[in-house]
Amino acid sequence: MTEPRPKENHTIFLLTVGLLAWLIPGAGHLMIKENKRAFIISVTIILTFCAGLYVGSIGIINPSGAKPWYVAQIMNSPIVAALGYLAKTGDYAVFGKPNEIGQIYTSIAGLLNLLCIVNAVYLAHLCKIETAGDSECP
């Protein structure tokens, strides 16, 4: 058996898994070699987010007027911040039911991704504990 990783390396590894999982939904699971989960997470979150954008347009991402929704939406990816910047121009106004439904879908996708980020970091941590440096874990 090989030596376990130092604590600093393990913390950096966990942070990297979490950051990748936020940047691209499913990438954290892909890094820890959970390929099926990574694919399912990626497809589910991206399609849910895109469905919300389809229903409500980019105008539903409103960093200044709908902060609680935006906090949930930003959990999808940093791309949401770029979309929010585009939506500030005012060319994508949306009102009524499409606005509400789009916000709900995109926010649910973001909160689901937050759960997946936590799950990826937790699985990466468990991998370290159970194998204690075995070659199966990255």
C-alpha positions in Angstrom: 0.0 0.0 0.0 1.2 3.5 -0.8 1.3 6.4 1.6 -1.9 8.4 1.9 -1.9 11.9 0.5 -1.0 14.8 2.8 -3.9 16.7 4.2 -3.1 19.8 2.1 -3.2 17.8 -1.1 -6.5 16.2 -0.1 -8.0 19.6 0.6 -6.8 21.0 -2.8 -8.2 17.8 -4.5 -11.6 18.3 -2.8 -11.7 22.0 -3.8 -10.8 21.1 -7.3 -13.6 18.5 -7.5 -16.1 21.1 -6.1 -14.9 23.8 -8.5 -15.1 21.5 -11.5 -18.6 20.3 -10.5 -19.7 24.0 -10.4 -18.0 25.0 -13.6 -19.5 22.2 -15.6 -22.3 20.1 -14.2 -21.1 16.5 -13.8 -17.4 17.3 -14.2 -16.7 16.7 -10.5 -18.1 13.2 -10.7 -16.2 12.7 -13.9 -12.9 13.6 -12.1 -13.5 10.9 -9.5 -14.3 8.4 -12.2 -18.1 8.2 -11.7 -18.8 8.3 -15.4 -22.4 7.2 -15.4 -23.4 9.6 -12.7 -21.5 12.4 -14.4 -23.4 11.8 -17.6 -26.8 11.6 -15.9 -26.1 14.7 -13.8 -24.8 16.7 -16.8 -27.7 15.9 -19.0 -30.4 16.4 -16.3 -29.1 19.8 -15.1 -28.3 21.2 -18.5 -31.7 20.2 -19.9 -33.6 21.5 -16.9 -31.8 24.8 -17.1 -32.3 25.0 -20.9 -36.0 24.3 -20.5 -36.3 27.2 -18.1 -34.5 29.5 -20.6 -36.7 28.3 -23.4 -39.9 29.0 -21.4 -38.8 32.4 -20.0 -35.9 33.6 -22.2 -32.6 35.0 -20.9 -34.6 37.8 -19.2 -35.4 35.5 -16.3 -31.8 35.7 -15.1 -31.9 39.0 -13.2 -29.0 39.6 -10.8 -30.4 42.9 -9.5 -34.2 42.5 -9.6 -34.6 38.9 -8.5 -31.7 38.2 -6.2 -33.1 35.1 -4.4 -33.7 33.5 -7.8 -30.3 34.5 -9.1 -28.5 33.0 -6.1 -30.1 29.6 -6.9 -29.5 30.1 -10.7 -25.8 30.9 -10.3 -25.3 27.4 -8.8 -25.6 26.1 -12.3 -22.4 27.5 -13.6 -20.5 30.8 -13.9 -22.1 31.0 -17.4 -25.2 32.2 -15.6 -23.3 35.4 -14.7 -22.6 36.1 -18.3 -26.2 35.5 -19.2 -27.3 37.8 -16.4 -25.0 40.5 -17.8 -26.6 40.0 -21.2 -30.1 40.2 -19.7 -29.2 43.6 -18.1 -29.5 45.2 -21.5 -33.3 44.9 -21.2 -33.7 43.4 -24.7 -35.0 40.2 -23.2 -38.0 41.3 -21.0 -40.4 38.6 -20.0 -43.4 38.9 -17.7 -46.2 36.7 -16.2 -46.3 33.0 -16.1 -43.3 32.4 -18.5 -41.1 34.5 -16.1 -42.2 32.5 -13.0 -41.9 29.1 -14.7 -38.5 29.9 -16.2 -37.2 31.1 -12.9 -38.4 28.0 -11.1 -36.8 25.7 -13.7 -33.5 27.4 -13.8 -33.4 27.7 -10.0 -34.2 24.1 -9.5 -31.4 23.2 -11.9 -29.1 25.3 -9.9 -30.1 23.8 -6.5 -29.9 20.3 -8.0 -26.3 21.1 -9.2 -25.5 22.4 -5.6 -26.5 18.9 -4.3 -24.4 17.3 -7.0 -21.4 19.5 -6.1 -21.7 18.4 -2.4 -22.1 14.8 -3.5 -19.0 14.9 -5.7 -16.9 16.4 -2.9 -18.3 13.9 -0.4 -17.6 10.9 -2.7 -14.0 12.2 -3.3 -13.5 12.5 0.4 -14.9 9.0 1.0 -12.6 7.6 -1.7 -9.6 9.0 0.2 -10.7 7.5 3.5 -11.7 4.1 2.3 -8.7 3.4 0.0 -6.1 5.3 2.0 -4.0 6.0 -1.1 -5.0 3.0 -3.2 -4.5 3.5 -6.9 -8.2 3.3 -7.7 -8.9 6.9 -6.6 -7.4 9.8 -8.5 
